[in-house]
């Protein structure tokens, strides 16, 4: 996965993020997979609701299937 610089991250449109507050960038397959895994960890630890996790998973899977965020 390519490191996402602060400048590059701030230039991404809001639609390229799966979580609230511009969290969990999903602009490419590597970041989508990472978002899906990190959301699962956060949900298991109780830091995220099931609804938030499902939203992130749906958007990440769309990117993983070759679609756009």
N, CA, C and O atoms as a GROMACS GRO file, in nm:
protein
  276
    1UNK      N    1   0.085  -0.117   0.000
    1UNK     CA    2   0.000   0.000   0.000
    1UNK      C    3   0.089   0.123   0.000
    1UNK      O    4   0.185   0.132   0.077
    2UNK      N    5   0.057   0.216  -0.086
    2UNK     CA    6   0.132   0.340  -0.094
    2UNK      C    7   0.097   0.428   0.026
    2UNK      O    8  -0.019   0.438   0.066
    3UNK      N    9   0.199   0.491   0.080
    3UNK     CA   10   0.178   0.582   0.193
    3UNK      C   11   0.100   0.702   0.142
    3UNK      O   12   0.132   0.759   0.038
    4UNK      N   13  -0.001   0.740   0.215
    4UNK     CA   14  -0.085   0.853   0.178
    4UNK      C   15  -0.033   0.976   0.252
    4UNK      O   16  -0.048   0.986   0.374
    5UNK      N   17   0.027   1.069   0.180
    5UNK     CA   18   0.083   1.188   0.243
    5UNK      C   19  -0.029   1.280   0.291
    5UNK      O   20  -0.143   1.270   0.247
    6UNK      N   21   0.007   1.369   0.381
    6UNK     CA   22  -0.090   1.463   0.435
    6UNK      C   23  -0.148   1.550   0.324
    6UNK      O   24  -0.268   1.577   0.321
    7UNK      N   25  -0.063   1.593   0.232
    7UNK     CA   26  -0.106   1.678   0.121
    7UNK      C   27  -0.201   1.601   0.030
    7UNK      O   28  -0.306   1.653  -0.010
    8UNK      N   29  -0.166   1.477  -0.004
    8UNK     CA   30  -0.250   1.394  -0.092
    8UNK      C   31  -0.383   1.363  -0.025
    8UNK      O   32  -0.488   1.368  -0.090
    9UNK      N   33  -0.379   1.330   0.105
    9UNK     CA   34  -0.502   1.297   0.178
    9UNK      C   35  -0.596   1.416   0.182
    9UNK      O   36  -0.717   1.400   0.163
   10UNK      N   37  -0.543   1.536   0.206
   10UNK     CA   38  -0.628   1.654   0.214
   10UNK      C   39  -0.686   1.693   0.078
   10UNK      O   40  -0.787   1.762   0.071
   11UNK      N   41  -0.621   1.648  -0.031
   11UNK     CA   42  -0.672   1.681  -0.164
   11UNK      C   43  -0.778   1.582  -0.213
   11UNK      O   44  -0.843   1.607  -0.315
   12UNK      N   45  -0.797   1.471  -0.142
   12UNK     CA   46  -0.898   1.373  -0.183
   12UNK      C   47  -1.038   1.428  -0.158
   12UNK      O   48  -1.061   1.495  -0.057
   13UNK      N   49  -1.131   1.401  -0.249
   13UNK     CA   50  -1.269   1.445  -0.227
   13UNK      C   51  -1.335   1.363  -0.115
   13UNK      O   52  -1.291   1.253  -0.083
   14UNK      N   53  -1.439   1.418  -0.058
   14UNK     CA   54  -1.509   1.354   0.054
   14UNK      C   55  -1.559   1.214   0.018
   14UNK      O   56  -1.564   1.127   0.104
   15UNK      N   57  -1.595   1.193  -0.109
   15UNK     CA   58  -1.649   1.064  -0.151
   15UNK      C   59  -1.547   0.951  -0.145
   15UNK      O   60  -1.584   0.834  -0.149
   16UNK      N   61  -1.418   0.986  -0.134
   16UNK     CA   62  -1.312   0.885  -0.128
   16UNK      C   63  -1.286   0.835   0.014
   16UNK      O   64  -1.190   0.762   0.037
   17UNK      N   65  -1.371   0.873   0.109
   17UNK     CA   66  -1.358   0.828   0.246
   17UNK      C   67  -1.483   0.750   0.284
   17UNK      O   68  -1.594   0.785   0.243
   18UNK      N   69  -1.465   0.644   0.362
   18UNK     CA   70  -1.578   0.559   0.399
   18UNK      C   71  -1.632   0.591   0.537
   18UNK      O   72  -1.749   0.564   0.565
   19UNK      N   73  -1.551   0.646   0.624
   19UNK     CA   74  -1.593   0.670   0.761
   19UNK      C   75  -1.631   0.814   0.787
   19UNK      O   76  -1.615   0.901   0.701
   20UNK      N   77  -1.681   0.839   0.906
   20UNK     CA   78  -1.719   0.976   0.942
   20UNK      C   79  -1.597   1.064   0.961
   20UNK      O   80  -1.492   1.017   1.003
   21UNK      N   81  -1.611   1.192   0.930
   21UNK     CA   82  -1.502   1.286   0.952
   21UNK      C   83  -1.381   1.260   0.866
   21UNK      O   84  -1.268   1.278   0.911
   22UNK      N   85  -1.401   1.219   0.742
   22UNK     CA   86  -1.291   1.191   0.649
   22UNK      C   87  -1.196   1.084   0.703
   22UNK      O   88  -1.074   1.095   0.689
   23UNK      N   89  -1.252   0.982   0.765
   23UNK     CA   90  -1.171   0.871   0.812
   23UNK      C   91  -1.186   0.753   0.715
   23UNK      O   92  -1.282   0.747   0.638
   24UNK      N   93  -1.094   0.663   0.718
   24UNK     CA   94  -1.092   0.544   0.634
   24UNK      C   95  -1.093   0.577   0.484
   24UNK      O   96  -1.195   0.558   0.418
   25UNK      N   97  -0.981   0.627   0.432
   25UNK     CA   98  -0.974   0.653   0.288
   25UNK      C   99  -0.984   0.523   0.209
   25UNK      O  100  -0.925   0.422   0.248
   26UNK      N  101  -1.057   0.526   0.099
   26UNK     CA  102  -1.076   0.407   0.016
   26UNK      C  103  -1.056   0.442  -0.132
   26UNK      O  104  -1.129   0.393  -0.218
   27UNK      N  105  -0.957   0.525  -0.161
   27UNK     CA  106  -0.938   0.569  -0.298
   27UNK      C  107  -0.876   0.463  -0.388
   27UNK      O  108  -0.881   0.477  -0.510
   28UNK      N  109  -0.819   0.358  -0.331
   28UNK     CA  110  -0.766   0.248  -0.412
   28UNK      C  111  -0.790   0.116  -0.338
   28UNK      O  112  -0.838   0.115  -0.225
   29UNK      N  113  -0.756   0.006  -0.404
   29UNK     CA  114  -0.783  -0.128  -0.349
   29UNK      C  115  -0.710  -0.153  -0.217
   29UNK      O  116  -0.767  -0.211  -0.124
   30UNK      N  117  -0.586  -0.109  -0.208
   30UNK     CA  118  -0.507  -0.134  -0.087
   30UNK      C  119  -0.568  -0.061   0.033
   30UNK      O  120  -0.580  -0.118   0.142
   31UNK      N  121  -0.606   0.064   0.014
   31UNK     CA  122  -0.665   0.140   0.123
   31UNK      C  123  -0.805   0.088   0.157
   31UNK      O  124  -0.846   0.093   0.273
   32UNK      N  125  -0.879   0.040   0.057
   32UNK     CA  126  -1.011  -0.016   0.083
   32UNK      C  127  -1.000  -0.141   0.170
   32UNK      O  128  -1.077  -0.158   0.265
   33UNK      N  129  -0.906  -0.226   0.140
   33UNK     CA  130  -0.886  -0.348   0.219
   33UNK      C  131  -0.844  -0.313   0.362
   33UNK      O  132  -0.891  -0.374   0.458
   34UNK      N  133  -0.756  -0.215   0.375
   34UNK     CA  134  -0.711  -0.172   0.508
   34UNK      C  135  -0.829  -0.113   0.587
   34UNK      O  136  -0.842  -0.140   0.707
   35UNK      N  137  -0.914  -0.035   0.522
   35UNK     CA  138  -1.029   0.024   0.589
   35UNK      C  139  -1.123  -0.085   0.640
   35UNK      O  140  -1.175  -0.077   0.751
   36UNK      N  141  -1.145  -0.187   0.557
   36UNK     CA  142  -1.232  -0.298   0.594
   36UNK      C  143  -1.176  -0.372   0.717
   36UNK      O  144  -1.251  -0.406   0.809
   37UNK      N  145  -1.048  -0.396   0.718
   37UNK     CA  146  -0.986  -0.467   0.830
   37UNK      C  147  -0.986  -0.382   0.956
   37UNK      O  148  -1.018  -0.432   1.064
   38UNK      N  149  -0.950  -0.255   0.945
   38UNK     CA  150  -0.944  -0.168   1.062
   38UNK      C  151  -1.083  -0.144   1.121
   38UNK      O  152  -1.096  -0.133   1.243
   39UNK      N  153  -1.185  -0.136   1.037
   39UNK     CA  154  -1.322  -0.120   1.087
   39UNK      C  155  -1.364  -0.244   1.165
   39UNK      O  156  -1.433  -0.232   1.267
   40UNK      N  157  -1.325  -0.361   1.119
   40UNK     CA  158  -1.357  -0.484   1.192
   40UNK      C  159  -1.292  -0.487   1.329
   40UNK      O  160  -1.354  -0.530   1.426
   41UNK      N  161  -1.170  -0.443   1.336
   41UNK     CA  162  -1.099  -0.438   1.464
   41UNK      C  163  -1.166  -0.339   1.559
   41UNK      O  164  -1.188  -0.369   1.676
   42UNK      N  165  -1.197  -0.219   1.507
   42UNK     CA  166  -1.261  -0.117   1.590
   42UNK      C  167  -1.397  -0.165   1.640
   42UNK      O  168  -1.432  -0.140   1.755
   43UNK      N  169  -1.474  -0.234   1.556
   43UNK     CA  170  -1.604  -0.285   1.596
   43UNK      C  171  -1.590  -0.391   1.705
   43UNK      O  172  -1.665  -0.390   1.803
   44UNK      N  173  -1.495  -0.482   1.689
   44UNK     CA  174  -1.475  -0.587   1.790
   44UNK      C  175  -1.434  -0.529   1.925
   44UNK      O  176  -1.469  -0.583   2.029
   45UNK      N  177  -1.359  -0.418   1.923
   45UNK     CA  178  -1.315  -0.355   2.048
   45UNK      C  179  -1.419  -0.259   2.104
   45UNK      O  180  -1.398  -0.200   2.210
   46UNK      N  181  -1.532  -0.244   2.035
   46UNK     CA  182  -1.640  -0.160   2.085
   46UNK      C  183  -1.623  -0.012   2.058
   46UNK      O  184  -1.693   0.070   2.117
   47UNK      N  185  -1.532   0.025   1.969
   47UNK     CA  186  -1.510   0.166   1.938
   47UNK      C  187  -1.594   0.214   1.821
   47UNK      O  188  -1.589   0.331   1.784
   48UNK      N  189  -1.673   0.124   1.763
   48UNK     CA  190  -1.753   0.158   1.645
   48UNK      C  191  -1.883   0.079   1.649
   48UNK      O  192  -1.886  -0.036   1.693
   49UNK      N  193  -1.989   0.141   1.603
   49UNK     CA  194  -2.118   0.071   1.600
   49UNK      C  195  -2.123  -0.023   1.479
   49UNK      O  196  -2.043  -0.010   1.386
   50UNK      N  197  -2.215  -0.115   1.482
   50UNK     CA  198  -2.232  -0.208   1.371
   50UNK      C  199  -2.274  -0.137   1.243
   50UNK      O  200  -2.234  -0.177   1.134
   51UNK      N  201  -2.354  -0.032   1.257
   51UNK     CA  202  -2.397   0.044   1.141
   51UNK      C  203  -2.282   0.115   1.072
   51UNK      O  204  -2.274   0.116   0.949
   52UNK      N  205  -2.193   0.174   1.152
   52UNK     CA  206  -2.075   0.240   1.094
   52UNK      C  207  -1.987   0.139   1.022
   52UNK      O  208  -1.937   0.164   0.912
   53UNK      N  209  -1.967   0.023   1.086
   53UNK     CA  210  -1.884  -0.082   1.026
   53UNK      C  211  -1.944  -0.128   0.893
   53UNK      O  212  -1.872  -0.144   0.795
   54UNK      N  213  -2.075  -0.148   0.890
   54UNK     CA  214  -2.141  -0.193   0.766
   54UNK      C  215  -2.125  -0.090   0.654
   54UNK      O  216  -2.103  -0.126   0.539
   55UNK      N  217  -2.137   0.037   0.688
   55UNK     CA  218  -2.122   0.143   0.588
   55UNK      C  219  -1.981   0.142   0.530
   55UNK      O  220  -1.964   0.152   0.408
   56UNK      N  221  -1.881   0.129   0.615
   56UNK     CA  222  -1.742   0.126   0.570
   56UNK      C  223  -1.718   0.002   0.485
   56UNK      O  224  -1.655   0.009   0.380
   57UNK      N  225  -1.769  -0.112   0.530
   57UNK     CA  226  -1.752  -0.237   0.455
   57UNK      C  227  -1.815  -0.229   0.316
   57UNK      O  228  -1.755  -0.273   0.218
   58UNK      N  229  -1.936  -0.172   0.307
   58UNK     CA  230  -2.003  -0.161   0.176
   58UNK      C  231  -1.921  -0.076   0.079
   58UNK      O  232  -1.903  -0.113  -0.037
   59UNK      N  233  -1.872   0.037   0.128
   59UNK     CA  234  -1.795   0.125   0.040
   59UNK      C  235  -1.662   0.062   0.002
   59UNK      O  236  -1.619   0.074  -0.112
   60UNK      N  237  -1.597  -0.005   0.096
   60UNK     CA  238  -1.470  -0.072   0.067
   60UNK      C  239  -1.489  -0.185  -0.033
   60UNK      O  240  -1.408  -0.201  -0.124
   61UNK      N  241  -1.594  -0.263  -0.018
   61UNK     CA  242  -1.620  -0.374  -0.110
   61UNK      C  243  -1.650  -0.325  -0.251
   61UNK      O  244  -1.613  -0.390  -0.349
   62UNK      N  245  -1.715  -0.211  -0.260
   62UNK     CA  246  -1.743  -0.152  -0.392
   62UNK      C  247  -1.611  -0.121  -0.465
   62UNK      O  248  -1.599  -0.146  -0.585
   63UNK      N  249  -1.515  -0.068  -0.392
   63UNK     CA  250  -1.384  -0.037  -0.450
   63UNK      C  251  -1.309  -0.166  -0.482
   63UNK      O  252  -1.245  -0.176  -0.586
   64UNK      N  253  -1.317  -0.265  -0.394
   64UNK     CA  254  -1.248  -0.391  -0.415
   64UNK      C  255  -1.302  -0.466  -0.537
   64UNK      O  256  -1.229  -0.542  -0.600
   65UNK      N  257  -1.428  -0.445  -0.570
   65UNK     CA  258  -1.486  -0.509  -0.688
   65UNK      C  259  -1.455  -0.433  -0.816
   65UNK      O  260  -1.500  -0.471  -0.924
   66UNK      N  261  -1.379  -0.327  -0.804
   66UNK     CA  262  -1.340  -0.251  -0.922
   66UNK      C  263  -1.421  -0.127  -0.948
   66UNK      O  264  -1.402  -0.060  -1.049
   67UNK      N  265  -1.510  -0.095  -0.856
   67UNK     CA  266  -1.592   0.025  -0.873
   67UNK      C  267  -1.524   0.148  -0.818
   67UNK      O  268  -1.409   0.145  -0.775
   68UNK      N  269  -1.597   0.256  -0.821
   68UNK     CA  270  -1.548   0.383  -0.766
   68UNK      C  271  -1.602   0.401  -0.627
   68UNK      O  272  -1.709   0.349  -0.595
   69UNK      N  273  -1.530   0.474  -0.542
   69UNK     CA  274  -1.578   0.500  -0.406
   69UNK      C  275  -1.708   0.574  -0.410
   69UNK      O  276  -1.764   0.605  -0.306
   0.00000   0.00000   0.00000
